[in-house]
Amino acid sequence: MGIDSESDIEANLQIGPTSLGMVRIFVEGGGTELSMDFDPEEAEEIAEEVRAAAGRARAASMRGTKGKPSR
């Protein structure tokens, strides 16, 4: 499965600080739990990547709606 493949798996995502000064991303779904800890600088880089991806997704969505009636 690639980044652009759809999935029917539902998952829960939690993000927060740990008591050791790390940022934890916790994903639970499909019977699996995944905990990933990042130092604050790495977490900020991830946040920047998420924002950039959201911008690209928004632009792709806008291109895909050209010529279609608004709802």
C-alpha positions in Angstrom: 0.0 0.0 0.0 1.3 3.4 -0.9 0.7 6.9 0.3 -1.9 7.5 -2.4 -3.8 4.2 -1.8 -7.2 4.3 -0.1 -7.8 2.1 2.9 -10.9 0.9 4.9 -8.9 0.7 8.1 -10.1 3.1 10.8 -7.5 4.4 13.2 -7.3 6.8 16.2 -4.5 9.4 16.3 -3.3 11.1 19.4 -0.5 13.7 19.6 0.9 15.1 22.8 4.0 15.8 25.0 5.6 13.2 27.1 7.0 13.7 30.6 10.5 13.4 29.1 10.1 16.4 26.9 9.4 14.5 23.7 6.4 14.7 21.4 4.5 11.4 21.0 2.4 10.4 18.0 0.2 7.5 19.0 -1.7 5.5 16.4 -4.2 2.8 17.2 -6.1 0.8 14.6 -6.7 -2.6 13.1 -5.6 -4.2 16.3 -2.2 -2.5 16.3 -0.8 0.3 18.5 2.1 2.4 17.3 3.9 4.9 19.5 6.5 7.2 18.0 8.5 9.8 20.0 10.2 12.8 18.5 12.3 15.6 19.9 10.6 19.0 19.6 12.7 20.0 16.6 11.7 16.8 14.7 8.1 17.3 15.7 8.2 20.9 14.2 9.7 19.5 11.0 6.8 16.9 10.8 4.3 19.7 11.4 5.8 21.7 8.5 5.5 18.6 6.3 1.9 18.1 7.3 1.1 21.8 6.5 2.9 21.5 3.1 1.0 18.3 2.2 -2.3 19.9 3.2 -1.6 22.9 0.9 -0.8 20.5 -2.0 -3.9 18.5 -1.3 -6.0 21.7 -1.2 -4.5 22.8 -4.5 -5.2 19.4 -6.1 -8.7 19.5 -4.8 -9.3 22.9 -6.3 -7.9 21.8 -9.7 -10.2 18.8 -9.6 -13.3 20.9 -9.1 -12.8 23.3 -12.0 -15.8 23.4 -14.2 -18.0 21.5 -11.7 -21.0 23.2 -10.2 -20.7 24.3 -6.6 -22.9 22.6 -4.0 
